[in-house]
Each structure stands twice: as structure tokens, then as C-alpha cells.
């Protein structure tokens, strides 16, 4: 709960997914889902919502204690609401149904709503959890099991905090950020890294490495995984993930777990590095398009506003375009940040303090926009 940028971008990504999901697309329909199965409203705050691809299930975090019976832990929990049946169930529980003894946050859900991944400070969701750290857990709603995935390939628990999970469409792969040094052999950099855990094989792989599998020499964060789990986009201040990285800024990279290659995406069409920090990537379903924010002024020709903008990089064509602009192509006159890209890469939502992206923007406040690329 201490990382403002992560919490804000996570919440915004969740809200955008709700915006573009078919389940809530019926004209005029607005439904509150942070309710008990009987329909009774929650008695405290609910947030960090996310929707399954099929539109049937909403996962969210809540401090309410009346969404399910016998919720007595006084902590933030993770719930799933079934749109069709109206039922609400708690998933931040152990395989025996025991409620968590500490807060659970940052949920993500598989395409069909069966698998839910989340971070939790609880020590009683699985046996042997003695690290007193935030861990990443996967709950299977079909068979009721909960397993910890922020572990090494032989099951060793992380020795530091793990946060920010991103799940593949089928629920098999979970990308996450961790400061742990014992999840893979040879993790000696002493900084946060990005990992992917394969729930089928039990293997955990270090993602924030270069194409020669050398670990990053600085922090890597904010993973975003493609539908099939092959591609993982992430933010990093490491300067050894690709050649000639001498800009001294946070950059955005994509790791191809099949070919073992890592590429820069926060560059221009010629591959020139950005001359400013880039943040918080969001990857399309097939991994082709990556949206991110950047203060860099050299990613496109004519970026003269001197503020943080939203860009989309096409990993197939190698092109980068700016999307924080109005319908005529005029760039925003103030900062834009926290992008979320649609599955097909066509639409990008983002926050902005610019007041010239649409006509009549006179509220002087942060607004949310969607750009059709």
C-alpha cells in the first residue's frame, strides 16, 4: 500500500478493463458488484476491480466485512462476484477455507474467471509461510485450492516482498515483481526483478534479463503479460538489458520467453533511446503493442510540449506513436500517464491533466481519456 504509482496504475488498469468489457456494455445498465450474494451493500470501501474476459466475473479488493458470512479478520480481502448468478465469494482464503490473517491486494483474474491471483501479507494461506513478507498467491475457484507462486522452482519461499501480479489468459503464467534474491539461482543484483511462475510445471524464471540471460543491474518493475504468457513488458532502470543503453533513465522492455530475447520498446522508429524516463507498460493480448508513458521528447518527431505523454510501440513494425493528443493530432498541453491498452491494441485509455484533448474541458482536474489509434 506504500507504492503510490503502482497502486494508482493498477487501479486505473482495472477500471479500463471494466470500461471495455462486454459484460457491462448493455445500454443503460449499471450494476453494483461489491455486494453480498443477497444483494446487501458492502459496509466499507471496495476497490481494485478487474473483469474476466468472458465478462461473467468481477474480482475486487474490499475492506467490507459483510460481503460474505463470517468475515471476521478485519483485513482487506479479495472477492469474486458472479454477474449472472449474483453470488459473491471470498478467494483470499486457504485451501481449507480459512480466512487470511492479513491484508490481500492487487487481484487479477483469468479469462474465464476460474483463476485469481493476488498479493497478500497473510501467513496462513499456505503451510510453511514464515517469511513475514508479501507473497503472490493463486486461487483456483473450481477446486478451491490456494497456492503460493512467489517461490523458486523447488518451492523455496521468497525472502523479501513480492507484489504486482499479472496473469495470462488461461491462468497458467503469473508475472510479478519481487525484491527476493532466492527465487532463482544467481540473483545477486540486490534490486527488484520481474519473474514469471509457471503454475503447470512449478518453474520460476527471471524475466528482467538481457538476451544473454544476464540479470538487470538495476530495478525492474510493473510487469504486464500477454494472453499466452509468452511476452512480458516491464519498466526498468537497468542499463544492461540491451546494448548501448546509456541514457540513464527508466526504459520499457519486452521479454520474449520463447526466443529468450529482450528488446527495447521505449525508443523511436530507429531504435534511439528515450531522453527521459518511461513508465508503466501495458501490453496487448498478442504482445505486439505496448503502451507506456514517457517524459522523453525524442520518441516521435515534433514532441515539443515538455511533459509526460502516452506512446504505443509496435514491436512488429518497430514504430512508436504518440496517443495523448486530440482528434486532430494536437499534443496534450499537460502531463498524461497510466496507460491501459485494449486486447487488440486499438484503444488506449489514460489519465491526463491536459485541457486541450477534447473541446470544453474546463474542470481543471485530472480526466480519463480513450484514444483510438
N, C-alpha and C positions, 0 to 999 in steps of 0.2 A: 504493500500500500504506500510505500515511500517514493516510488518512482513515478513522478507525475507524467512524464512524456509517455511512458509505457502504458499506464492506466488510461490516459486520455485517448491514445491512438487505438488501444484495444476496444474501448467503449465505442468509439466512433466507427470502427470496422464492423462491430456488431450491429450498430444502428443502420449502417448502409446495407448490410446483408438483409436486414428486415425490410428496408425500403424496396429492394429489387426482387424480393421473393414472391413467388406466385400465390402463396397461401393467403397473403393479406392484400391481394390485388383486386378483389371484388369491389366494384364501385360502392362507396359509402360505408363499407364495413370497417369498423374499428372495434377490436376486442381486447379486453384486458386479460392477460395471461398469468400475472402474478397473483393468482387466487388459489384457494383451496379447491379440492375436487368438487366440493359442494357449491362453489361459486363465491364463498366468503372472501372479501378482500384481505390482503396481507396487512399486518399491523405494524410494518416497518418498511424501510426502503428496499427496493429491488432494482437491480442494475446489471450491466454487462450481458445483455441478452444477445442470443445468436440463434439462427434458424437452420434447420436441416434443409438440404437441397430439395427434398420432396415436399417441403412446406408443411409437414404434419406436426413437427415437434419444435418447441422453443426451449432452449436451455438458458438459464439465467442464474445470477447470484442474488441472494436475498438475506437480509438480517431479520426478516419477519419470522416469528416463531409459531405462526398458526396456519402455515400453508400445508402442513401435514400434521397428523396426530403425533403426540409425544415428542415434539421438537423442544428439547429442554436444555440444549447445550449453550444457548446464548451466544452463538457464533454465526458468522456468515456461512451459509450453506449453498450448495448447488442443487437446483431443481430442474425438472423437465416437465413441461406442460404439453399434453396431447391436445392439439387443436380439435380433432374430430370427436374424441370422447369427453373432453373437458377435464380429464383427470390430471392431477399434479403429483409427482413423486419426487422424493429426495434421492439424489445419486451420490452425494458426498458421504457415503457410508461404507463400512467394511463389507466383506463378502457374506458376513453373517447378519448384516443389517444394523450393526452398532453405529450410532451417530458419531461424527467426528468430534474430537476433543479440542479442536482449534479451528481457526477460520480457513475456508476454502474459497478460491478466487479464480478468475480468468478461464472460464469454461469455453470449450469448443466442441462441436458435435459432428459426427459423421454424416454423410449424405442421406442415409436412410434413417438417421436418428437413433440407431442402436447403440453406438459407442460414444461415450462422453469422456473427454479429457479435461483435467483441471489441475491447478496448483493448490497445494494445501500445506498448512503448518501442522496439521494433525499428526499425532504419533501412533494412533490406534487404528488406522485404516488397513494396514497390513501388519503381519507379525514381524518383529525384529527391527522396527523403525526406531532407531535410537540416536539418530544424528542431530535431532533438535533443529532441523532445517526445513525450509520449504521444499517439498518434493512434487513431482509430477505423477499423477495417477490416471489410470484408465478404468472406467466403469462400463461393464457390458450389461445393458439393460435387459437383454434377453435371458441371460443365465444368472444375473445378479452378482457377478464377481467383480472385485476391485483389485487391480494390480498396480504396483509401482513401476514406472518406466524410466525414472531418472536414476538408473542403475547401470553398472557395467555389464558387459556381455556375459559375465559369470555371476551376476546378481549382487555385486558389491554396491552398497548404497553410496550416494553422493556425500562428500564431506563438506560441502557448502551449499548455498541456496540454488535452487532451480526454479525458473519462472517462465512465463510466456509461451505456453504450448500452442502449436498449430498442427492440426490433424489432417491427414489425407482423406479423400472422399470415402474410401472403403474402411477407414479406421485402422488400417494396418500400421501406418507410419506416423510417428509423432516427432515433430521437430520442437526443440525447446532451447532455452538459453540457460547456461549454468556456469557458476564460478567453481564448481567442483574440479578437482585435479585427479580424481581416481576413477573416472568413468571410462577412460581409455588409457592404454599403456602409453607412457611418454608424454603426458600432458604436463609440461613443465613451465608453461609461459606465465602462470600466475595471474591470468586475467579471465574475464568471462568469454566463453566459447559457445558455439552453436553445435548441437548434437541432433542426431536422428536415431530413434529407437524403433526397431522392427518388432512389433508385438507377436509376429508369427514365429520368427527364429530366435527372438530374445537378444539379438545383437544390438549393440550401441556403437554408432560411428561418429567420429568427429567430422563436422561439415566445414567449419571455418579453417580450411587448409588451402594451400595452393595446389596447382596441378601436379606438383611433385610430392604431394601429401605432407608438406612442411607446415606445421601449425602456425597460425597467425601470431604475430608478435605484439598485438595489442587487442583491445576489447572488440568482441563481435557480439551483436545483439539483434533483437527484433526479427526472428525467423518467420518466413511465410512460405508454406509448402504447396506445391502443385497438387492437383487432384490425385495423380497416380503415385505421388511421393518421390518422383524422380528428381525434380528440381526444387532447390531451396534458395530463396532470396534472403539476404541478410545485410545488415549495416555493420561496417567495421572501420576502425581507425588503424588497423594493421597496414603496414606498408610493404608486406612481402607476399601478399596473396596473388598478385600478378606482377609482371615485370614493369620496371620504370615507374613505380608508384612513389613519387617524390613530392606530392602536393601537400602532405602534412594534414590532410583533412579526413573526416569520415567519408567513406565511399560506399556504394551499393554494389554487391556482388551476387552472382548466381552460381551455385554449385550443381553440376550435373552428376548425380550419384551413379549413373550408369557408365559414363565415359571417364569419370574421375577428373573432370576438368572444372576449373573455376575461372569465370570471366568477369570483367568489369562491366557494369551497366550504367553507372552514373558518369558517362562520358559523352562526347559529341559523336557525330557520324564518322569521324576519322579516328575515334578512339582516344582523343585527348582527354586527360583527366580534368575533372571539375576544379575550378579555382576557389571553391568554398565547400563547406560541409554539406553532405547529403544525408537524409534521414528516412527511416520508417518505410521500408518497401512493402508493396502489396503485389502479389503475383497472380496472374490469370490461371485458369484451370489447367491449361495445357503447358504452362510455363513459358509461353512465348513473350508475353507482355509483362513489364514490371513498372508499376507506378511508384514514384518516390517524390519527396520534397527536397529542394536544394537551394542553398544560398548562392551557389556558383552562378557566374554571369556569362560563362563561355560554352554552355551546353548547346545553345542554339544561337543563330545569328540574330542580333537585334535585341538581346535581353539587356535592357537599359534601366529597368525600374529599381535595381539595387536592393531587392527584398527577396524573401524566400518564395519560391514558385513551385508548382507541381509539374512534373515531367512524366512522360511514358517512354520507355525504351523498348524497341522491338528487337529481341535477341536473334531473330531470323535475318532481318534486313540490316541490323546494326544501326538503325536510325533512332534519334531521340527527338521528341516533340514536346512543346510546352502546352499544357492544357488549362492552366489558370489564367484564362483570358476570356473576353466576352465573345459573343457570337460573330462579331466582325473581325476578330483576331487581335483586338487591343489588349495588351497585357495588363494584369491587375496592378493597381496603384498602391497596394499594401500586401502584407505577407499572406501566403497561403500554405497550408500544412495538413498533415494527417490524411494522406490519400487512401482510398479504398477502391480497388478495381473490380469490375464485374467479371464473372466467369469467362465470358468470351472476349474480354479485353476492350470492349467497345466503350463502356461508360466508366467514368472516374468521378467519384464523389470526394469532396474535400472541404475543409474549413477555410475561411478567409476573412480578413479584416478589410479587404479591398471594397470600395463602394462604387466601382465602375464596371463590375462584371455583368450587371443587369440594370436596366433602367429603373429609376425610382428607389434606389437603395439609400435611404436617408435615416436609417435607425442608429447609425453609429456603433453598431455591435458586430460581433463575430457571427457570420452567417454560414450556412452549409449550401454548397452548390453541386450540381452534377453536370459534367461536360461530356458531350457525345463526340468521340474522336472521329 
